[in-house]
């Protein structure tokens, strides 16, 4: 199956149902002030609330509901990161993750704008790209790097895995290529779900064809760290008891991407 598709300029931006459209305030799940795995260097990470995906291996199901987050203004967001800004300018930057940040695209766009203009920080967006059509190209002007999560290369499996279609995410990857926006691919390796050789090879071909915008590929082994959160929410965890990938299977997955000339971690 070929997952390539010709992409034209995205349709006029619109806010999908269930998303948050205010630029004055947003909903924040949590922050992390010393993250080393969410972009280059040391990062201050904002985890925004709200997500339309229902991934079977999600380790943060508590981020799904938008209004479960803490209401914050732009001044609040700036106040969170300002004490670290001097260090972050030298050592890393700020990443907006989730949940799914594009659930609150207008407010998140304002955050990025002021993190650049007022604090001079390197910025990264951690997203699965599904809602990218809700923003114009200019929205990405203040985003230095996109951490793009593509969860599978087969549309049917992707739908079962996430409860959403794959194509919008692939369209987003092509949009980043058109915009020449740097990206890191993130791929979670889940035994029995995302570890098939042919599935990984198909995705690796797709990513390699994006060209020089792809700075690196991160193969992230599945873990059981989210089990307790599902239990606390009174939810049955679909992958309870599922194994973590072996070192050998993780190395094999990374080698498939590396064979296409991609830089892999």
Long-range contacts (C-beta under 8 A, 24 or more apart in sequence): 1-153, 1-154, 1-202, 2-202, 3-153, 3-155, 3-166, 3-170, 3-202, 3-203, 3-206, 4-206, 4-209, 5-167, 5-170, 5-171, 5-174, 7-171, 7-174, 7-175, 7-178, 10-132, 10-133, 10-171, 10-175, 11-133, 13-133, 13-134, 13-135, 13-136, 13-139, 14-133, 14-134, 15-105, 15-106, 15-134, 16-52, 16-131, 16-134, 18-52, 18-66, 18-103, 19-50, 19-66, 19-102, 19-103, 19-104, 19-105, 19-131, 19-134, 20-50, 20-66, 20-103, 20-104, 20-106, 20-107, 21-106, 22-106, 22-107, 23-106, 23-107, 23-109, 23-110, 24-73, 24-74, 24-107, 25-71, 25-72, 25-73, 25-74, 25-107, 26-69, 26-71, 26-72, 26-77, 26-104, 26-107, 26-108, 26-111, 27-66, 27-67, 27-68, 27-69, 27-70, 27-71, 27-72, 27-104, 28-69, 28-70, 28-71, 28-72, 28-77, 29-60, 29-62, 29-63, 29-68, 29-69, 29-70, 29-98, 29-99, 31-80, 33-84, 35-95, 38-95, 38-97, 38-124, 38-126, 38-147, 39-92, 39-93, 39-95, 39-122, 39-124, 39-126, 39-145, 39-147, 39-184, 40-92, 40-93, 40-122, 40-124, 40-145, 41-91, 41-92, 41-93, 41-122, 42-87, 42-88, 42-91, 42-92, 43-88, 43-92, 43-93, 43-94, 43-95, 43-124, 44-80, 44-81, 44-84, 44-88, 44-92, 44-93, 44-94, 44-95, 45-94, 45-95, 45-96, 45-97, 45-126, 46-77, 46-80, 46-94, 46-95, 46-96, 46-97, 46-111, 47-97, 47-98, 47-99, 48-96, 48-97, 48-98, 48-99, 48-100, 48-101, 48-103, 48-104, 48-108, 49-98, 49-99, 49-103, 49-104, 50-98, 50-99, 50-100, 50-103, 50-104, 51-98, 51-99, 51-100, 51-103, 52-100, 52-103, 52-130, 52-131, 52-164, 53-100, 53-128, 53-130, 53-162, 53-163, 53-164, 54-162, 54-163, 55-151, 55-161, 55-162, 55-163, 56-160, 56-161, 56-193, 56-238, 56-239, 57-161, 57-188, 57-190, 57-193, 57-222, 57-226, 57-238, 57-239, 57-242, 58-226, 59-223, 59-225, 59-226, 59-229, 60-99, 60-226, 60-229, 61-226, 61-229, 61-230, 61-233, 61-235, 62-229, 62-232, 62-233, 63-98, 63-99, 64-99, 66-99, 66-103, 66-104, 69-99, 74-107, 74-110, 74-111, 74-114, 77-111, 77-114, 78-114, 78-115, 78-118, 78-119, 81-115, 81-119, 81-121, 82-119, 85-119, 85-120, 85-121, 88-119, 88-121, 88-122, 89-119, 89-120, 89-121, 89-122, 92-122, 93-121, 93-122, 93-123, 93-124, 93-144, 94-119, 94-121, 94-122, 94-123, 94-124, 95-123, 95-124, 95-125, 95-126, 95-147, 96-123, 96-124, 96-125, 96-126, 97-126, 97-147, 98-126, 98-127, 100-127, 100-128, 100-130, 100-131, 101-125, 101-126, 101-127, 102-127, 102-129, 102-130, 102-131, 102-132, 102-134, 102-135, 103-131, 105-131, 105-134, 105-135, 105-139, 109-135, 109-139, 109-142, 112-142, 112-143, 113-142, 115-142, 116-142, 117-142, 126-186, 127-172, 128-162, 128-169, 129-168, 129-169, 129-171, 129-172, 129-173, 130-164, 130-168, 130-169, 130-172, 131-168, 132-168, 132-171, 132-172, 132-175, 133-168, 133-171, 137-175, 137-179, 140-179, 140-181, 143-181, 144-182, 145-181, 145-182, 145-183, 145-184, 145-215, 146-176, 146-181, 146-182, 146-183, 146-184, 147-183, 147-184, 147-186, 148-172, 148-173, 148-176, 148-183, 148-184, 148-185, 148-186, 149-186, 149-187, 149-188, 150-185, 150-186, 150-187, 150-203, 150-207, 151-187, 151-188, 151-194, 152-193, 152-194, 152-199, 152-203, 153-199, 153-200, 153-202, 153-203, 153-206, 154-199, 154-202, 157-193, 157-199, 161-193, 161-194, 170-206, 173-206, 173-207, 173-210, 174-210, 176-210, 176-213, 177-210, 177-211, 177-213, 180-213, 181-213, 182-213, 182-215, 183-210, 183-213, 183-214, 183-215, 184-214, 184-215, 184-216, 184-217, 184-218, 185-214, 185-216, 185-217, 185-218, 186-218, 186-220, 187-217, 187-218, 187-219, 187-220, 187-253, 188-220, 188-221, 188-222, 189-219, 189-220, 189-221, 189-222, 189-245, 189-249, 189-250, 189-253, 190-222, 190-239, 190-242, 190-245, 191-222, 191-242, 191-243, 191-244, 191-245, 191-249, 192-242, 195-245, 195-249, 195-253, 197-252, 197-256, 200-253, 200-256, 200-257, 201-256, 204-256, 204-257, 204-259, 204-260, 204-262, 205-260, 207-257, 207-260, 207-262, 208-260, 208-261, 208-262, 214-262, 215-263, 216-262, 216-263, 216-264, 216-265, 217-254, 217-257, 217-262, 217-263, 217-264, 217-265, 218-264, 218-265, 219-250, 219-253, 219-254, 219-257, 219-264, 219-265, 221-245, 221-250
